[in-house]
């Protein structure tokens, strides 16, 4: 994960910038079925301790578990590495312009910035991730 100040400085070096967010990044991390045994939880809607709860399994990574951030970072970094040669601009965004699930790339031309965003979206899609939103310099932010 890049250092936030370095990312913000790099973002200010280009004339055209973008802001992007990886949609529900932690929820996109699917657990291997052999790890389901470590992701069980008990629940009953009444919360009455006298009623036996139902056993559930969480099949995605848990937000708030300390290892989840590292798992997500590894997955994104591995995607960037795997696609470095075919989509170098997108890989660069994921390696140098990203902090957790947010990105702040910039470029000297609108075309390069748009290529960065498009390649980033394509790389993420190969790993089952999607961009929640992209705001480009000169555009209004998305509603809500």
Order of alpha helices (4+ residues) and beta strands (2+ residues): alpha-beta-beta-beta-alpha-alpha-beta-beta-beta-alpha-beta
